[in-house]
Amino acid sequence: MALRNSDSKQTTFAFLDIDTAGGNASHDRITEIGICFWRDGEDVAAILSFF
């Protein structure tokens, strides 16, 4: 998807980060989920959840 420069200033991007206790699905679990929202080069919101 190609964005024009003016489009990217009006578009909100979401970055998702999932942290786990390890790499084995039968033994390990998700420990944290974070989402950061960016618009026009600025961090506009963040959501963090710890388990």
N, C-alpha and C positions, 0 to 999 in steps of 0.2 A: 504494500500500500504506500503510495507516494503522497506526501503532504506538502502543500505549498507553505511558504513561510507564514502567511496570514492564517492558514488553517491551524498550524501548530500552536499559535498563541491562544486560540479559542478552544483547543482540545484539552481535555483532562486525561492524563495518563495515570494508570494504577500499576504499582509494582508490588508483587506478592512475594513474601519470604516465608518459607516453612522450615522450621528447625526441628530436628528429631533427636532422640536419645541414642540413636545408632542406625545401622543400615539393615537390620534384620526385622522384617515385618511381623514375624511371629513372636518376637521377644521385645522389640523396642516400640516406642510410641512418639507421637508428635508432642513436643514440649512448648512450642511457641508458634503463633501465626501473626504475621505483621503485614499491613498494607499501607503504603504511602501513596498519596495522591499529589500529582504535580500538574501545574498549569502555568504556562508562560515562564518556565524556568524557576518557578517558586513552589515550595512545599506548602500545599494548601490544607492538608489534613493527614492524620495518621491514626490507624487503629491497631492496637496491640492486644493480644490475648495470650495469657500464660496458662498452662495446664499443669 
